Amino acid sequence: MKKAWRVILFLSISAAWLQAATSAPCPVERVAAHGANVWLLCEEKELLISADAGKSWWPAPLPEGFRYRSIAFLDERRGFIAGDAGTLLASEDGGQTWQRRPLPVKDNLTWIHFTGESLWISGWSGVMLHSSDGGKTWVTQNSGVTQGLESVYFTDPQHGWAVGWSGVIVRTTDGGKTWQRANTLMSFWSLSSVYFRDPANGWAVGFNGQILRTKDGGVNWEELKSPVRSRLTSITFDRQGRGWITANNDLLLSEDGGESWRNLPTQEVVFLRQALPVGESVWAVGRFGILVSDGPGAGFRTMASLPRRTPDGS
């Protein structure tokens, strides 16, 4: 029997409030996309897959016994999921089946990032893992810190940054062979996410509404004015250059290249976890709802009753 779930998408970017679904297909932890393919990583040990940009979905079970924290797909077939206790799953068939990959650590893993065939995974206790062969083999890198690292981002195979607990920021210019700590004395609030537009310009966000900005490759950082004081969970920019930051019950937007931010609060508790460009759209996913924008000037739409199906269409 087909199961239906609904997603109510916000109606206007200029409206005072965004309306989100009071229920989601599952408590969504993270999202990944490649072309029209979208993967929703659920807290309940399940993956939801769409091959048509969210028009229809089918479930794929994941091994139980672990909390999964991050998902990434290199292309429409090769994907990875990272989680607690050094767990790494790999798929070669678009997420329909998954196999465990051995890693040299047992720490909780928090984020997967890739550029080309090079991948990095951040984790607790300053863990940094690197693969140069598309995720077939992995080695540890010395991040130089012991704080948990919550997010890692590379603009190219050489320039990368990671952020984490107690406001720690580290950077590399040699692909992770060596890492240096940044000059950050603003606060000790932990950081959740980092994003760089190019090797010079980047942002980091975290607890207490903290938004940090760098223009020199992450050597020095300044704090930007934030419209909220809640925990900020992710930051990204879309193809039009607009910036998006997720928070528990808020979605922050920048239309001036990340210099200033305004709040688009949700009417209901959504617990947004991540924003991600999906084609020309931007998706913001959370434990209790999903928000989708169709791009500047296109307005926003409402979806209802999205059916689950099997990969063969039944």
N, C-alpha and C positions, 0 to 999 in steps of 0.2 A: 504494500500500500504506500502511496506517495505521501510524504510528509511535507507540509507547507509551513513556511515561516515568512514573516513580513519585515520589511525594513522601511521606515519612514525617513525620507531624506529631507534635509533642510530646504526651505523654500526660497529664501532670499538672503544674499550676503549682506544686504543693507538693513535687514530686519534687526530688531533689538534682541530677539531670541531665536535660537535654532531649535526646531522640534525634532526629536530623535525617537527611535523606537523604544517602547517600554520593555521590549524583550528582543533578544537577538537569537540567531539560530543556535548559538552556544556562547559561553563566556569567552569572547575572542581575546587572545593574548597578543598575537602578532599577525601581520599580513605580508604576503610577498606577491609580486606580479611580474609577468613577462609577456608583453604584447597583450592579447585578450585573455591570457591565462591568469587566474587569481587563486591564491591559496590562503585560506583562513586557518590559523593555528589556534585550536581551542584548548582551554584549560583542562577539559574533560577527556584528554587522551584521544582526541579525534581531529582529523583534518577535513575541511570542506574544500572541494575543488570546483572551479568553474573554468570552462574553456571558451565562454562567450561573454566575458566582462561582467559576470554577475547575473545574467538572465536566468541561468539554471545552475544547479549544484549537485554534486554527489559526494557522499562521505567516504573517507578512507581511514580505517582504524590504525592506531599507533600502539606500539608496545606499552603495556601498563607498568606502573611502578616508578615512574619518573615524572618530574615537573619539567615541561619543555618551555624554553624562554625565548627562542629566536628561530626564524626560518628564512632561508634565502634560496633562490633558484637562479642558476647561471644561465639557463636557457629553458625551453619549454619541457625538457625532460630531466635534466640534472638538478637535484635539489638537496639541501641539507637542513637538518633540524638539530639544534643544540639545547642541552638541558642540564639538570643537576647531576652531580656525581660523575662528571666527565663524560656524559652521554652525548654521542654524536650519531645521528641516523643519516643514511644516504639513500637517495632514490634515483633510479635510472629510467623510470617510466612515467614521469610527470607527477609523481606523488602517490600512485596507486599502491605501490608496495615499498617497504623500507627495510634496510638492513643496518645493523650496528657496525660502526667503524671504530677500530681501536685507537685510543689516544694515550699519550704519555702522561696524562694528569687525571686526577679524580676530583678536582674542584668543580664547583658549580659554574656553568658556562652561561654567559649572558647575551652575547651579540655576535652575529656572523656578518662579515662584510667582504665583498669581493670586487676586484677590478680585473677584467680578463680572466685568466686562469689562476691568478693569485688570490688566496683567501686568507683572512685573519679571523680569529675567534678570541674575544676577551672573556675574562672570568674573575671569580673571586681570588683574593690573595695575590693580586697583581698578575694573574695568569694571562699570557698572550701566546696563542698558537698560530702557526703559519704553514700554509701549503702553497707550493709553487707549481703543482701539477694537477690543478683542478680538483683538489680534495682527495686524491688517492693516498697520499702520505702526508704526515704532519710532524712538525718539530716545534719545540718550545723556543720562545724568544724571551730575553731578560728585559722586562719593562722597567726595571729599576725601582719599582715601588711594591709595597705589600698591601696597599688598600685594594679593595675590590674595584675592578674596572667594569663599568656598566655598558659602555658603548665604544665602538671603534669605527673609524672612517678613514678611507684612503681616496685621494683624488687621482692617483696614478700608482704604479707599483713601487714608487720610492717615498712619496710624501703621505704620512699618516698621523693620526691623532687618536688618543683614547682618554676617556674621562671616567670619574667614578667617585668613590666615597671620600668624604671630607674635602671635597672640592679639588681633588687631584686631577691634573692634566699633564699628559706626557705626549711627546711628539717625536717623530723620526723623519729623517731625510734620506735614509739608505735602506728602505724596505723593511725596517724593523730590526736590523742587525744591532743598532744602538738606539736607545730612547733617552730623551732629556726631559726633565721637568720644566714646565712653563712657570713664568713669573705671575702668580695669582695670589694676591694678598687681600682680596675683597671680602671673602667670607669662608667659613668652613662648611657651608651647606653642601651636601652631596649633589653630584651632577648625574643626570640620567641619560643624556643624549648629546651627540656632537655631529655637526655637519659642516662641510667646507665646500664653497662654490668653486674654488680654485686653490692652488697652493698657498695663497696669501690670505684670503678672506674666509673667516669661519665663525661659527656660533656654537655655544654650549648652553644647555638649559638644565634646570634641576629643581631642588626643593625650594620652598618659600618664594616661588615665582621668579627665581633667578634666571636672568638672560645675560650671557657674557658674549662679547664681540672682540675679535682680533682682526687686525689688518696687516700683520707682519708674519703670517705663517704660524701663529700660535706661540710666539715668544712672549708677547705681552698681551694682556686682556683688559678690557674695560667692561663695567656693568651698565647695561641699558635699563631704561625705565620700563617696568613691567606693570601691566594693568591688573594683575592678580597676584595673590600671595599663596596660591595652592601649589602642589607639586606639579611640575611640568615634566611630561613623560617622553616626548619625542619632538624633533624638529626636522623639517624638510623644506625644500623649495620645489615648485612645479616648473613646467616648461615655459610658462609665461613670466617667471621670475618672482612670483609671489611666494612669501614665506608662510609656513604653517607650523604652529606649535600646539600639541595636545596637552590637556590637563584633565583632571577628574571630571569636571562639569563645564569645561570651557574649551573653546577653540580659538587660538590667537592667530591673527592675520597681519601680515606686513605687505604693503603695496609700494614700498619705497626701497626695495632691496635689502630689507632687514634692519634699517636704521631705526624704525619705530614700529610699535605693535599695538593693535587694538583687540578688544575682547568681543567674541561672538558667543555669549553664554548659551548653554542648552537649558531648556525648560525642565528637563528631568535628569535624574542621575544616570550618567552613561559610563563613567569611569573610562574615558578614552585612553588608549594605550599607545597608538601609533597612527601617524599620518603618512600616506605614501601616494605618489603619483601613479595612476593606472591609466595609461594612454594619455588622453587629453583631460581626464578627470583627476580628482583628488579624493581619496578615501581616507576617512578617519574612523578607526575601528576601536570598539571598547567592549567591556564585559556585558553591557546591557543595551548596546545599540551600535548602529553604523551610520555615519554621515557621508554623503557623496556630493561633490560639486562637479558640474559638467563643464566648467571652464568659464572664463570671463565673458560677460555679455550673453551667455546662453541661458542664464537663469538656472533654477534648480527644480528637480522633479521629484515626484513621489512614486515609490514602488510599493506594491502590495502582493502578498501571496506568491513568493518565489518558491517553486516546487523543487524538491530534491528528486534526483533521478540517478540512474546507474550510468556508467560510462558509455554503454551502448545505446542510451537514449530511452530505456524503458522506465 
